[in-house]
């Protein structure tokens, strides 16, 4: 069995586990006495600690390698999920949420590196396939969440913590096989300055692209929480309808990711695809804000999923094509791009929502995607000039 098989299985597990917080946010608020403002602050606070993980990752990768560090991330995520299910106060839930977010960063970043380094010949297929599997599993996650919403919400965290632990054991058992790929393990003799681990930031074109990654990843993150709260609190959606809306979003995401594999295999440059999907992201977030009925809002959720579904795999393929010299740095920079926007965007949405309305907070998503489009166009213009 190839390493990618275990990675694909872990992606399915992570798709369910990572959607628990958003899908069960109303139940968590009630059980742990969290206000909307506190929930938003928690989402932003988790990203502060993730920055520490980002700074430590180059050193830890040199010592442990991406494979062992990935296992540490899976084990940390399991502990965090278990603690979140056990929590009945704001303090305890915050603590375990942060554990899950901070240590989970090591899994999320290194799983991509392990996939590419262990099977470089298939990277143009494996990268989109990782995201496609995530989407398919997330559809099931929506139905799963609809079953456990309510008084039994904590069962989801217990069950997923157990599955994470099983996957951790499987990856540990697979270490002898993984050692056939020495690049997956640490090289203590390899040295380099701290700043060299982030040398891509010296490039003007990368800075534009990095801002684009920050913005669209932040919006995608917020779309798994705030639209669901909006549907439940402002559109009187039932628990089943909230779970169904999440499944609809990932159904759209799955359809989008099905298209990525043939499109990227035919064309070397995914830039046109990124531009089209970013524009669709602006339209779909605006449609959600302006939707006069629940049915239109659900349609907007499908379009949201379709627009965001292919953005990350297409962006990662572009990164591998434009900056192939340092895969570990690329993976770390891509992962941390998800952090910077999440530091501020949830807090900003929470502030606007409390001052005006949750619908007003969703307008921030539209504006953020518009700025992301401008950043992507500047990146394209910068790289075109350098060619």
N, C-alpha and C positions, 0 to 999 in steps of 0.2 A: 504493500500500500504506500502510495506517495504521500509526502508531507501535505501536499495541497488538499488531499482528501480530508484530513483532520482539520485543516484550516477552513475548508468549506463548511464542515459540520459545525465548527465553532462560530462561524459567521451566522448560521441559522439560530444558534443558541443566543448569541449576542443581540440579534435582531429582536427577539422576544424580551430579553432582559432589559435592554436599553429603552424600550417603549413603556415599561411599567410606570415610570414616574409621570410621564405625560398623560397616559390613559387613566391613571388612578389619582391624579392630582387633586380632584375634588374630595375624594375619600381621605387622602393624606392630610389635606387642610383641616378637615373635620376631626380626625382622630388625633392629630398632633397640635391642634390649635394654632394653625398657621394662617395668617392673613395673606391676601394676594400680594401685598407689598413685601412681606417676609419671604414668600415663595419666590418672588422675583429676585430679592436680595440673595437668597440661597443659591439660585442658579448662577448669579454673577460671582458670588464668593467662591464657589467651587472652582471657578476658572483661575482665581488668584493662586491657589495651591497648584493647579495644573501647570502654571508658569514655572514653578519650582521643578516639577517633573521634566518640563521642557529643557531647563537649564542643566539638569543633572543627566539627562539622557545620553549626551555624547560620551561623558565619562563612564557611565555604567555600561554602555554598549561596548566600549573598548575593553572593559574588564570581563563582562559576562557574555557579550554577544547578543544579537537580537533574539535568538531562540530562548535562552534561559530568562532573559528579561521579559519576554512575552509571557512565560509561565508565571513569573512573579505578578504580572498584571492580572492574569486570570484568577490567581489565588486571592489577590487583594479585592477584586471585584466580587468574588464569592462572599468574602467576609462582609463587605459593605452591603450587599443585597440582603444578607441574613439579618444584619443589624437594622436595616431600614424596615424590614417586616416586623421586627420585635419592638420598634420604637412607638411610644405613645406620648411623646413630648417633643416640643420644638427643638430642644437642645440635643436630645439623643438622635433624632432624625437627622439634624444638621451634621452631627459628628460622623455618622455612618454614610451619609450622602457624600460627604467630602472624601472619606476613605475610598469609596467606590469610584469617585471621579478622579482622584489624584493617582491612585495605583492603576486604575483602568486605562489611563493614558499610555502606560507602558505596553499594554496589550494592543491597543488600537494602532499605535505607531509601528510597533515591531512586527505585527502580523503582515502588514504590507511589505516590509523589507524581507521577511522570511519567504513570502510567496514569490517575490521577484528573484531573489538570490538563489532560491532552491530550484527554480524552473525558469531561467531567463529566456529560453527559446519560445515559451508560450505566453509571455507577458502581455502581448496584445490581445490575447483571448482571456487569460486568467484575471486581469484587472477588471474588465467590464463584467466578467462572470461573477466575481466576488460581490459586486454591487447588485447584480441581478438576483443572486441567491438571497442577499439581504432583503430585497424588495419582496420576493415571494414569501419568505419567512415572516416578514412584517405584516403581510395580509393575514396570515394565520394568527399573528400576535393580536391584531384587532379583534378577531373573534374570541380569542382566549381571554383578552381583557374584559370583553363584554360579559363573559361568564363569571368572572370573579369580582366585578365591580359591586360595591355595596359593603355589607358587613364582613364579607370574607376576603377583602382586598389583600390582606397580609399573606394569604396563601400563595399568591403569585410570587412574592419575594422569597418565601421559604423554598418553593419548588425550584425556582431558577437558581438559587444559591446552591442547591444540591446538584443540579445539572452542571453548573460551572465547576464544581469540585470534581465531578466525574471526568470532565474534559481535561482538567488540570492533571489528574492522575494518568490519563491516556497520553498526554504530551510528555510527561515525565518518563513513562514507559517507552516512549519512542525516541528518547535521547540517543541510544546507540545507533539507530538508523539515521538520525539527523546528522550525526558526526561524519557521515559520508560527504557532507557539505561543510568543510572547515570554515567557510566564510560566515556561517551562522553562529559561530562561537567566538569568544573574546580573543583579542590579541594584545596582551599586556605590553608587548615590546613596541607596539605602534604608538608613536608620540605625535603631538601636535598641539599648538596653542589653543586656548579656549576660543579666541576670536575666529580661528580658522574653521571652527565648527559651524559658523554662521556667515561664511564668506559670501554667500549668494546675495546677501542684503547690500553688498557694495554695488551690485548691478542695477542701473536705473530701470531697465525693463522688468527685472524680477520684482522690484518694489511696487510697480504698478500692478503686476499680476498678484503679488502677495496681498495688496489691499483688496483686490477683487475676491480672492479666496476668503479673506476675513469677513467681508460683507455677506457674500452669498451663503457661507457656512453658518453665520450667525442667524440669518433669516430662516434657513432650513431648520436649524435647532429650535428656534422659537415657534415654528409652524407645527411642531409636534406637541406643543403645550397650549399656547394662547388661542389658536382657532378652536381647539376642543373645549376650552373653558368658555369661549364666546358662544359656541353652539349650545352648551349646556345651560349657561346662565342668562344669555340674552335671547336665544332662540328657543328655549324650553325643550331642548332635545332630551330624549330619554337616554338611559344608560346604553340600551341596545343601539340607539341612533348614534351616540358618541363613538362606540366601538365600531359601528358600521362606517362612520365617516373616516376613521383612521384606516380601516381596510380599503376604503375607496381611494384615499390618498396614496397608499402603497400599491394599489392596483394600477393607478396612473404611473407611478414610479417604475413598476415592473414593465409596463408597456414601453416606457421610454428606454429602459435599459436593454430591452430586447433589440431595439433599433441600433444601439451603440456598436455592438459586435460587428455586424455586417458593414455599417457605415465607416467605422474606423479601420477595418481591414482593407476597404477599398481606397480610402483617402488617408494620406499620411498626416494631414493637418486637420485637427478637430476644431479649429477656430470658428468656421462658419456655424458649426453645431452649437458651440458655446454661445455665440451671439444670438442665435434664434431662441435658444432655451432661456437665456437671460431676459430677453424681451417678453417671452411668454410668462416668465416669473413675475414681471411687473404687472402684466395684465391680470393674472390669476389672483394675486394678492389684492389688487384693486377691486376685482369682482367680488371677492369675499367681503370686503368692507362695504360695498354698495349693494350687496345681494338683498332684494326685498323679501325673499321667502327662504325657508329652510331648504327647499329643493335646489334653489339657485346656489345657496351656500355649499351644499353637498357637491354640486357640479364644480364649484370653485376648488373644492378639496381634491377632486380628480385632476384638475388642471395644475394645481400646486404640485401634486405628486409627479405628474408628467414633466413639468418644467425642471424640477430639482433632481429627478431621478438620474438623468444622464450627466448632470453637471460635474459631479465628483469624478466618475470614471474618465470622462473626456478630459478633465483638467489634469488628472494623474498621467494619462497618456501623453498629454502635451508636455508635462514636466519631464517625463522620461526621454522624450524626443529632443527637447531644447536643452536640458541640463543633465546629460547622462553620466557626468563625471563623478557624481557623489550621491549614490542612491540613499545612503543612510541620512545624509543631510536633507535631501529632498523630502524623505518621509517625515523627518522631524519638523521641518518647516511647514509642510502641508498640515500636519496634525496641530501644530501650535496656531496655525491660522484660524482654526476652529475656536481657539481660546480667546483671542483678543476681542473679537466682536461679542462673544458671549459674556465678557466682563462687563460690558456697558449696555448692550441692547436690551437684555431682559429687565435690567434696572430702569432703563429709560421707558420701556413699555409699561412697566409697573407704575412708574411715577405719573405718566400721562393718563393711564387708565384710572388711577385713583383721583386725579385732578379733574378729568373730564368723563371718560367712559372707556370700557374695554374696547369698544369699536374704534374710539379715537386712538387707542394704543396701537391698534392694528395698522393705522395709517403709517406708523413708523416703518413697518415692513415694506410698504410700497416705496417710500423715500429711499430706504437703504438699498433696495434693488436697483433703483434708478442711478444711484451713485456707483453701484457695482458695475453697471453697464458702461458708464463713463470711464471707469478705471480699466475695464477690459479693452475698450477702444483705444485708450492711451497706450496700453501694453502692445496692442497690435501695431499701432503707429510707430512705436519705438523699435520693435523688432524688424519692421519693414524697412526702416531707415538704415539699420545696421547690416542688412543683407546686401 
